[in-house]
Amino acid sequence: MVNMVNMEPIEIDPELNRRALAEAAQQYPEFAGQALRVIARPLLRGFAWQVEWKGAPPEGQPAWEFQNAAIRAYKRLAKIIE
């Protein structure tokens, strides 16, 4: 579990990352090969969670839904509670 109080950088586990992207790709297969990884960029307070894409990020609501699904899956698998 991650301590969200002292906001140390989050180390993204490569295996959990792979599993989270695969889970999101089951719902949104059109993005399966385009996502590289889930990342957490530190902010002054908290983190900006996003998916890093191969090339330019795809546009549209389905791409946002894929990203949200991948982030939720990663947080669940890594037992991150915010």
PyMOL commands that place a pseudoatom at each C-alpha (Angstrom):
pseudoatom trace, name=CA, resn=MET, resi=1, chain=A, elem=C, hetatm=0, pos=[0.000, 0.000, 0.000]
pseudoatom trace, name=CA, resn=VAL, resi=2, chain=A, elem=C, hetatm=0, pos=[1.217, 3.508, -0.795]
pseudoatom trace, name=CA, resn=ASN, resi=3, chain=A, elem=C, hetatm=0, pos=[1.403, 6.191, 1.869]
pseudoatom trace, name=CA, resn=MET, resi=4, chain=A, elem=C, hetatm=0, pos=[-0.437, 9.104, 0.277]
pseudoatom trace, name=CA, resn=VAL, resi=5, chain=A, elem=C, hetatm=0, pos=[0.422, 11.466, 3.155]
pseudoatom trace, name=CA, resn=ASN, resi=6, chain=A, elem=C, hetatm=0, pos=[4.124, 12.070, 2.511]
pseudoatom trace, name=CA, resn=MET, resi=7, chain=A, elem=C, hetatm=0, pos=[3.690, 11.825, -1.304]
pseudoatom trace, name=CA, resn=GLU, resi=8, chain=A, elem=C, hetatm=0, pos=[6.796, 9.856, -2.129]
pseudoatom trace, name=CA, resn=PRO, resi=9, chain=A, elem=C, hetatm=0, pos=[7.166, 9.063, -5.844]
pseudoatom trace, name=CA, resn=ILE, resi=10, chain=A, elem=C, hetatm=0, pos=[5.259, 5.958, -6.894]
pseudoatom trace, name=CA, resn=GLU, resi=11, chain=A, elem=C, hetatm=0, pos=[7.273, 3.113, -8.360]
pseudoatom trace, name=CA, resn=ILE, resi=12, chain=A, elem=C, hetatm=0, pos=[5.137, 1.563, -11.111]
pseudoatom trace, name=CA, resn=ASP, resi=13, chain=A, elem=C, hetatm=0, pos=[5.352, -2.236, -11.009]
pseudoatom trace, name=CA, resn=PRO, resi=14, chain=A, elem=C, hetatm=0, pos=[5.920, -3.487, -14.586]
pseudoatom trace, name=CA, resn=GLU, resi=15, chain=A, elem=C, hetatm=0, pos=[3.887, -6.685, -14.101]
pseudoatom trace, name=CA, resn=LEU, resi=16, chain=A, elem=C, hetatm=0, pos=[0.922, -4.882, -12.546]
pseudoatom trace, name=CA, resn=ASN, resi=17, chain=A, elem=C, hetatm=0, pos=[1.196, -2.296, -15.308]
pseudoatom trace, name=CA, resn=ARG, resi=18, chain=A, elem=C, hetatm=0, pos=[1.000, -5.017, -17.965]
pseudoatom trace, name=CA, resn=ARG, resi=19, chain=A, elem=C, hetatm=0, pos=[-1.982, -6.605, -16.248]
pseudoatom trace, name=CA, resn=ALA, resi=20, chain=A, elem=C, hetatm=0, pos=[-3.815, -3.280, -15.873]
pseudoatom trace, name=CA, resn=LEU, resi=21, chain=A, elem=C, hetatm=0, pos=[-3.366, -2.425, -19.564]
pseudoatom trace, name=CA, resn=ALA, resi=22, chain=A, elem=C, hetatm=0, pos=[-4.482, -5.921, -20.578]
pseudoatom trace, name=CA, resn=GLU, resi=23, chain=A, elem=C, hetatm=0, pos=[-7.592, -5.595, -18.411]
pseudoatom trace, name=CA, resn=ALA, resi=24, chain=A, elem=C, hetatm=0, pos=[-8.469, -2.220, -19.952]
pseudoatom trace, name=CA, resn=ALA, resi=25, chain=A, elem=C, hetatm=0, pos=[-7.830, -3.629, -23.438]
pseudoatom trace, name=CA, resn=GLN, resi=26, chain=A, elem=C, hetatm=0, pos=[-10.470, -6.306, -22.834]
pseudoatom trace, name=CA, resn=GLN, resi=27, chain=A, elem=C, hetatm=0, pos=[-13.056, -3.518, -22.620]
pseudoatom trace, name=CA, resn=TYR, resi=28, chain=A, elem=C, hetatm=0, pos=[-11.455, -1.290, -25.282]
pseudoatom trace, name=CA, resn=PRO, resi=29, chain=A, elem=C, hetatm=0, pos=[-9.537, -3.565, -27.694]
pseudoatom trace, name=CA, resn=GLU, resi=30, chain=A, elem=C, hetatm=0, pos=[-9.020, -0.750, -30.204]
pseudoatom trace, name=CA, resn=PHE, resi=31, chain=A, elem=C, hetatm=0, pos=[-6.364, 0.726, -27.866]
pseudoatom trace, name=CA, resn=ALA, resi=32, chain=A, elem=C, hetatm=0, pos=[-4.597, -2.527, -26.967]
pseudoatom trace, name=CA, resn=GLY, resi=33, chain=A, elem=C, hetatm=0, pos=[-1.367, -1.900, -28.879]
pseudoatom trace, name=CA, resn=GLN, resi=34, chain=A, elem=C, hetatm=0, pos=[-1.236, 1.865, -28.448]
pseudoatom trace, name=CA, resn=ALA, resi=35, chain=A, elem=C, hetatm=0, pos=[-0.687, 2.223, -24.685]
pseudoatom trace, name=CA, resn=LEU, resi=36, chain=A, elem=C, hetatm=0, pos=[2.831, 1.968, -23.277]
pseudoatom trace, name=CA, resn=ARG, resi=37, chain=A, elem=C, hetatm=0, pos=[2.232, 2.210, -19.525]
pseudoatom trace, name=CA, resn=VAL, resi=38, chain=A, elem=C, hetatm=0, pos=[0.336, 3.753, -16.643]
pseudoatom trace, name=CA, resn=ILE, resi=39, chain=A, elem=C, hetatm=0, pos=[2.292, 6.600, -15.057]
pseudoatom trace, name=CA, resn=ALA, resi=40, chain=A, elem=C, hetatm=0, pos=[1.865, 8.739, -11.942]
pseudoatom trace, name=CA, resn=ARG, resi=41, chain=A, elem=C, hetatm=0, pos=[3.305, 12.227, -12.184]
pseudoatom trace, name=CA, resn=PRO, resi=42, chain=A, elem=C, hetatm=0, pos=[3.829, 13.873, -8.782]
pseudoatom trace, name=CA, resn=LEU, resi=43, chain=A, elem=C, hetatm=0, pos=[2.000, 17.135, -8.211]
pseudoatom trace, name=CA, resn=LEU, resi=44, chain=A, elem=C, hetatm=0, pos=[2.190, 19.560, -5.314]
pseudoatom trace, name=CA, resn=ARG, resi=45, chain=A, elem=C, hetatm=0, pos=[-0.621, 17.532, -3.753]
pseudoatom trace, name=CA, resn=GLY, resi=46, chain=A, elem=C, hetatm=0, pos=[-1.171, 14.025, -5.039]
pseudoatom trace, name=CA, resn=PHE, resi=47, chain=A, elem=C, hetatm=0, pos=[-0.446, 12.575, -8.441]
pseudoatom trace, name=CA, resn=ALA, resi=48, chain=A, elem=C, hetatm=0, pos=[-1.650, 12.998, -12.000]
pseudoatom trace, name=CA, resn=TRP, resi=49, chain=A, elem=C, hetatm=0, pos=[-2.381, 9.485, -13.200]
pseudoatom trace, name=CA, resn=GLN, resi=50, chain=A, elem=C, hetatm=0, pos=[-2.380, 8.895, -16.942]
pseudoatom trace, name=CA, resn=VAL, resi=51, chain=A, elem=C, hetatm=0, pos=[-1.570, 6.448, -19.689]
pseudoatom trace, name=CA, resn=GLU, resi=52, chain=A, elem=C, hetatm=0, pos=[1.545, 7.045, -21.740]
pseudoatom trace, name=CA, resn=TRP, resi=53, chain=A, elem=C, hetatm=0, pos=[0.873, 6.316, -25.418]
pseudoatom trace, name=CA, resn=LYS, resi=54, chain=A, elem=C, hetatm=0, pos=[3.002, 5.228, -28.362]
pseudoatom trace, name=CA, resn=GLY, resi=55, chain=A, elem=C, hetatm=0, pos=[3.038, 8.426, -30.381]
pseudoatom trace, name=CA, resn=ALA, resi=56, chain=A, elem=C, hetatm=0, pos=[0.218, 10.935, -30.173]
pseudoatom trace, name=CA, resn=PRO, resi=57, chain=A, elem=C, hetatm=0, pos=[-2.589, 9.981, -27.784]
pseudoatom trace, name=CA, resn=PRO, resi=58, chain=A, elem=C, hetatm=0, pos=[-5.809, 8.922, -29.480]
pseudoatom trace, name=CA, resn=GLU, resi=59, chain=A, elem=C, hetatm=0, pos=[-8.731, 11.344, -29.360]
pseudoatom trace, name=CA, resn=GLY, resi=60, chain=A, elem=C, hetatm=0, pos=[-12.289, 10.885, -28.218]
pseudoatom trace, name=CA, resn=GLN, resi=61, chain=A, elem=C, hetatm=0, pos=[-14.273, 9.622, -25.266]
pseudoatom trace, name=CA, resn=PRO, resi=62, chain=A, elem=C, hetatm=0, pos=[-13.352, 5.919, -25.767]
pseudoatom trace, name=CA, resn=ALA, resi=63, chain=A, elem=C, hetatm=0, pos=[-9.642, 6.796, -25.333]
pseudoatom trace, name=CA, resn=TRP, resi=64, chain=A, elem=C, hetatm=0, pos=[-10.453, 8.574, -22.045]
pseudoatom trace, name=CA, resn=GLU, resi=65, chain=A, elem=C, hetatm=0, pos=[-12.499, 5.585, -20.912]
pseudoatom trace, name=CA, resn=PHE, resi=66, chain=A, elem=C, hetatm=0, pos=[-9.603, 3.232, -21.745]
pseudoatom trace, name=CA, resn=GLN, resi=67, chain=A, elem=C, hetatm=0, pos=[-7.222, 5.432, -19.751]
pseudoatom trace, name=CA, resn=ASN, resi=68, chain=A, elem=C, hetatm=0, pos=[-9.606, 5.549, -16.781]
pseudoatom trace, name=CA, resn=ALA, resi=69, chain=A, elem=C, hetatm=0, pos=[-10.083, 1.765, -16.884]
pseudoatom trace, name=CA, resn=ALA, resi=70, chain=A, elem=C, hetatm=0, pos=[-6.306, 1.174, -16.977]
pseudoatom trace, name=CA, resn=ILE, resi=71, chain=A, elem=C, hetatm=0, pos=[-5.681, 3.561, -14.072]
pseudoatom trace, name=CA, resn=ARG, resi=72, chain=A, elem=C, hetatm=0, pos=[-8.466, 2.066, -11.941]
pseudoatom trace, name=CA, resn=ALA, resi=73, chain=A, elem=C, hetatm=0, pos=[-7.152, -1.437, -12.674]
pseudoatom trace, name=CA, resn=TYR, resi=74, chain=A, elem=C, hetatm=0, pos=[-3.578, -0.480, -11.771]
pseudoatom trace, name=CA, resn=LYS, resi=75, chain=A, elem=C, hetatm=0, pos=[-4.623, 1.179, -8.511]
pseudoatom trace, name=CA, resn=ARG, resi=76, chain=A, elem=C, hetatm=0, pos=[-6.734, -1.846, -7.571]
pseudoatom trace, name=CA, resn=LEU, resi=77, chain=A, elem=C, hetatm=0, pos=[-3.966, -4.333, -8.400]
pseudoatom trace, name=CA, resn=ALA, resi=78, chain=A, elem=C, hetatm=0, pos=[-1.337, -2.267, -6.558]
pseudoatom trace, name=CA, resn=LYS, resi=79, chain=A, elem=C, hetatm=0, pos=[-3.700, -1.697, -3.597]
pseudoatom trace, name=CA, resn=ILE, resi=80, chain=A, elem=C, hetatm=0, pos=[-3.376, 2.083, -3.858]
pseudoatom trace, name=CA, resn=ILE, resi=81, chain=A, elem=C, hetatm=0, pos=[-6.005, 3.932, -1.873]
pseudoatom trace, name=CA, resn=GLU, resi=82, chain=A, elem=C, hetatm=0, pos=[-6.332, 7.688, -2.285]
for i in range(1, 82): cmd.bond("trace and resi %d" % i, "trace and resi %d" % (i + 1))
show_as sticks, trace
zoom trace
